[in-house]
Amino acid sequence: MKKQNKILLAVIIIFLILIILVFGLPLFSNSDQHDISVTTNPLLWEIEGDKPSYLYGSIHLAKEEVLTLPDVVMDKLNEVDAVYTEIKLDEETQMYVLQMSILSDGQTLDDLLPSDVLNRLHMFLNSKGYPSSTFSNYKIWMVNSYLALLDNLDDYMIRPELDAYIWNLAVSKGKNTGGIETADEQINIFDDLSIEEQIQLLNDTLDSLESYQQIGINPIDVMLDAYLQGDLKLIQDLMLTDYDENDSFDLKMKNSLIINRNYNMSERISQLINDNPDEQFFFTIGAGHFYGDEGIINLLEKEGFNVERVLFRECNNCDSGEISIDGRCYYPYEK
């Protein structure tokens, strides 16, 4: 793989939540199909205490494989008082993100992209069956993030992505809900890039997608497989394939997309728990934020919390509403 693939995969695992909000939260649909790959190793941790809270590693995809929740995940979701996603996933936030993703003052991509990059983008869109004008009114960084999803857009039209599904379940169960970060904080990561840097990202993403296309691999499937394995190190390795710590732009993107946010989110999680000792929380955060010395798990442990992986055990009999897959119990994606 080319060096630039790390940027594309990091965006898939870390930052697609904004892209999902531009689609909105689609109507739910039932599915009776259970012959799918599911995780036997969910990314679920308990923050121990008299009233424990939980960390749940998500992937911002609308695949039935990730929406089929292990019973242990649903049990902890039912147990808590409040559910927090990276940012709020309510209608007001959706509309705001949509507004902030669109170019202002009548600008279009034609005004911002060099002709060779614009032509390259148009050719790629056409190869996927989309008109050249599909994203003409969107900011460059938003277009860049959409490109990896072109082969999977139908998923988002019939199902919510995992974070939105957790949010909607929380609302339906009467839980308190909130966001660990603000929409502005996430948007500003890319809005603060210069036009030249955004163009560089766009070119890098096109390089990556063309590389994957040549070898017949969908990058979404790459990250989905890693997520279903429940292996944080594998996810991190994929995100940072060929990461060059001596490259200033690589370092800038890693810090802004991952490291800085890990510190901010861990501090806010710590404050929420400490300020609300009688309340249990369920924090749903992109799985790429959990691994390593500067991952959220380790940072919370440095704050004095004991964080332990929650086991997903085999079972003989599933409760009402659950289905059995390979000896474990799951809640199917539900309306």
N, C-alpha and C positions, 0 to 999 in steps of 0.2 A: 504493500500500500504506500501511497505517497504520503509525505509528511503531513500534508494539510488534512488528512482524514481525522486526526485527533480533534480538530475544531468542529467538524461536522458531528462526530459522535458525542462530543461534550455538549453541544447544543441540543441534541436529541434527548440526552439523559437529564440535563440540567435545566434547560431554558424553554422547552416547548410549551410550558404552561401558558405563556403569553399568547402563543399562536392558537392554542385551544380556545382562549377567551375570545379571540376574533371570530372564530367559528360560532361561538355561543355554546350554550348547553343544549344539545339536541334532545328531542323526545326519546324517552326510553322505549325499548322494544324487547319483548320476551324472546328467549331462544330455548328450544328444546334439545339442542345439539350438545352432547356432552363428550363426544369423542375428540377432545382437544387436549393439547399439552397444557399441563398446569404445574404450578410449583409445589414441591414437597418441602421446600426450605424457605418459607416466607421471611422477608426482611423486617422482622418485628422484634423490638427490644422493650424490656420493662425498665423504667426508671424507678428503682425500689424506694419504698417509703411506706408509712402507715396507710396512705392511700396512693398506690402507685399510679404513675402515668406511663404513657407508651410512645415510642417512636416507631413509625411505619415508613419504610423506604418505598417510594413509588417510582413508577416510570410513566411519563406523560403520554400514554398511548391508550387507544380506545379498542383494544383487542379483547375478545372474549376470554382469552387465556389469562389475562391479568384481572379481569372483572369477576372471574370465578374465584371467590374469596375463600381461603381456608377457614374452617370453623373457628379456629383460635383467633383469627383476625376479627371476625364478626363478634365473637364473645367479648373481646376487649373493647371494641367499639360500643357495644351495648352497655358495658360496665361504666364508662366514663361520663363526666358531666359536660365536657367541652371538647370540640374538635377544631383543630387549627390546621389549615393548609398553608402553603408558602405565602400566598396572598389570598384575600377574600375572593370567593367565586360566586358572588351574588350578581344580580342583574346590573346594578349600578356600576360595579367594577368592570363588567363586560363592556358596557357602553363606553366607559372611559378609555379602556385599552383600545377599543376599536377607533375611537377618535384620535388617540395618540399615535396610532400606527399609520395614519394617512398623511401624506404630504400636504403642507399648507401653502397658501397663497397661489393656488392654481398650478403648482409645480407638478411635473410628471417625471418618470424615470428618464424620459427622453432628454430632459433638461440637465440631468445629473450624471448620467453614465456616458463614458466615452463610446463612440460609435462601435468600436470593436467589441466592447463588453456588452453593449446593448444587443448587438446582432447575435452574439453568442448566447445570451439569455433567451432571445426570441427563438433561436434554433432549438435550444433545449426544451422550451415550453412546447413548441410545435411537435417535437419528437415524442412528447408525452400526451399529445392530443389536445393541448390547450392553446387558445388564441394568443398571439403575441401581446395583446393588450391586457391579459389577465390581471397582472399586478401593477399596471402602469401608474396607479395613484398611491401605491404603498411606499413607505420608506425603504431604503435599500436593505437595511438590516432585517426588516420584517420579510422582505422577499427572499433574502438569503435563507431565513429559517423555514419558510414554506417549502423550499425546493425539495428537501428530503422527504416531504410528506406526499408528494404528488401521486405516488403509486398507492397511497393508503388513505386518500381523502374520503373514500366511501365509508371507512370505519367511523369517522367522526360525524357522518350524516345519520347514522343509525344507532350509535352508542356514545355515551359520554366517555371521556378519558378517565383514568383511574382516580385522579385527584377530585375531579368533578363528581364522580360517582360516590366517593367517600363523603364529600360535602353534602350531596343531596340525600344520602342515607342519614347523615347527621341531622339535617333539617327535618326529614320525615320522622325521626325519632325524638324530636323536640330538644336536641342538644344545643347548647350554646356554641356559636361558631365564630371564627375570627381568622385573621391572617398574621403570620409571624413577620412578614415583610409587607411593605406597601407596594402597590402597583408602580408608583413613581420610582421606587428604588430599583425595581427590576428593569423598567423601561430605560432609565437613565444609564444603565450599564452600556447599552448600545447607542442610545441617543448621544452620549458624550463622546463617541468615536467620531473622528473627523470623517468627511466624505471620502477621503483617500483611503482611510482604514476600512471603511465599510465596503468600498469597491474591492479592496484586497480580500476581504472575507468572502465576498461574492465570487470572485475568481477562484479562490481556494476551494469553495464549496462545489463549484462547477467542476473543477479538477477532480475532486473526490468522487462526486456522483458519476462522472464519466468513467473513472477507474473502476468503481463498483459495477457499473453497467457492463463494462468490457469483460468482467469475469463472472457475470451473471449473479451477482449478490445484491440483495436489498439491504442497505445499512440499518433499516428499522428492524429487520429480522435478526441481524447481528446482535443488536442491543437487547432485543426481546429474549433471545436464547440465553444471554448472560444473566438477564434479570430473573428468568425462571429458574436458573441454577441456584440463585440466591447467594452468589459468591461476590462479595464486595470488592475483593482484590481484582478479580477478573473484570468487573465493571470499570474500576479505576484504570486498569491497564489498557482497556479498550479506549477509554476516554482520552488517555494521554499517550496514545501510540506515537512513538518517535518524538515525544515532547523534548524540545531543546531549551534547557534552562539558560543557555547563553544567548538565546534569541529574545530581544527586548519585547517584541510583539507577542510571542508565545507567553512570556512571563506576565505581561500585562493582562492577557486574556485569562490565563489561569487564575491570577489573583482576583480579577473582577468577577469572573463567573463562579469561582469555587471558594477560594481561601477566605477572602474578605467576608463573603456571605456566611461562611461557616462560623466565623467568630461572631458576627452580628446575630445570627439565628440562635446559636448556643447561649449567648448572653440573654436574649429575650426569653428563651425557654426557661432558663434558670430563674429569671425574675418572675415569670408567670407562676412557676411552681412555688417559689419562696413566698410570693405575695398572696398566694391563695392556697394555704395548707390544707383546707378542707375540700378542695376541688381536684378532680382527676382529669387529666388531659390526654388526648390522642393527637399526636403531632404527625401529620402526613407531609413528608419532604422527599424530594428527588433523591434516589438511592445514591447518586454520585457524591452526595454531601457527607456520607457517613464514614468513609474509610480513611485510615491513616492517622498520623500524629496530629494533624490539623483538621481531622474530620470531627463532626459534631459529637460522636460518641466519646471520643477521647477528650474533647474539650469539656464535655459535661462531667466526665470523671475527674478532670483537674479542678472542677468547681466543687468537688466533694460528693457527687452523686455516684451511686453504684448502678451501673447499667448492664443488664444481662439479657442475652438472646433468649427469646421465648421459643420453647420447643413445640413443634407441630407433630403430635403423636398419631400413630395408627389407631384405628377404632374398629370395633366389631359391629356396632349399630349406630346409625346416624339419626339425629333428631328430626322431627318434623320440619319440612322445608329445606332439608339438606339432601345432598346426593353423595353417593359413595363413588370415589374414583381411586382405583388401585389401593384399596384398604384405608383410605383417609376420607374425611368428611368435608364437604365444601358447600357453600351457598352459591347456587348458580346466579348468573347475572339476572336480575329481576326487574320487573316494571315498577 
